[in-house]
Amino acid sequence: MKGKIIIKEKVYFEYYKLLKPAMGNPNYDVSWKLYEASKQLIEVNNVEAVYEWFDEVENPNDDKIYGYSLDLYEPGEKNITTKMIKNNQNCKAEIKNNKATIILLTK
């Protein structure tokens, strides 16, 4: 499922339950409002708060969260690859038991 990452007090996956309406649709305005209203936020279960990010990033406030990282499994590998995530970053996720697992970060 395609969507994007939303960072608030927790990290969420935002997706659209309805498909985006086509521009030539005679009821485009109504369809667009329904499409926007169908946004869903689901808590992401494969992220964690980052207080330091290796030596590349200087965190002036050690007691504050610098950002969030995503534990993303690479296809065919058993090791976990950790990547920083950004607010509004496009991604793909699987949803199971009202939790989202990010499976791919996209541009």
N, C-alpha and C positions, 0 to 999 in steps of 0.2 A: 504494500500500500504506500503510495507517495504522499508526502506531506512536508512539514518543516518542524524544526526544533524551536520551542518557545521556552525561554528561561524566565521564571518568576521566582517565587519562594521555593519552588522545586523545578525540575526539568520535565517538560511535557512534549508530547508529539501531537501536532495539530494536523488534522486531515479533514477532508471534505467528504461527508457522507454522500452527497449528491454529485453527479458529474457536472462539470462546467458547461453552461449553456452555449450553444452555437450562436455566433453573431447574427445570422440571418433568421433566427427564431422569431416568429411574430409576437410571441409573449416574452421577449428577451428581458425586459425590465422586471417583470414578476419572477421569471426563472432565475435571474441574477440575485434577487433578494432572497429567494428560497435557498439558492446555492450558498450565499454568504451566511445565512442563518443555520446552515447544516454543519458549520465548523464544530469539530469535536476536539477536546483536549484530553489526552490520556497520559498518565504518569509514565515516565520512562524508567525501566528497571536496570539498564546496563550503563549507568553513569555514576560518577562519584565526584565529590568536591575536591578541588586541587588547591593546596595551600602554597605549593612551590611548583614550578615547572622547570625542572633540571637547572642548569646554570645559565640558560639563555634569557630567562626572564627574572627581573629583579622585582621582588614583591616587597614594597615598603612597609606593609602592615602584615606582619606574620599572623596576627589573629584574625585577619579577614580572608575570605575565600578569594583566590585569584580568578578562578573559573571552574569549569567542569570538564572532565575527560570522559571519553567513551571507550569502553572495552569492546573492541570490534574484532570478531574472529575473522581471519583471512581464509578464503576458501582453500581447502586442502591442507591447512596447517593446524597444528594443535596448540600453538602458542597464541597468546593474546597480543594484539597490537593496540596500544593506547594512543588516542588522538584527542586533541583539544576540540571542543565544539563551540559554535557561536550561536547567538540568538538569531532566529529567522533563517538558519542554515537548512537548505533543502536536504531531504533524506528519504530513505525508504525504511519501513518498519513492519514488523509482524505484531499483531495484536492477539493476545491470549489472556483470558481471565482478567480483563480490564487493565492490563499492563502492556506497555509497548516495549518492544526490543528493537533498537535501531540496528538494521542489518547493512545499510550502505549510506555513506555520506555522498551527496552529489553537489554539483556546482550550480 
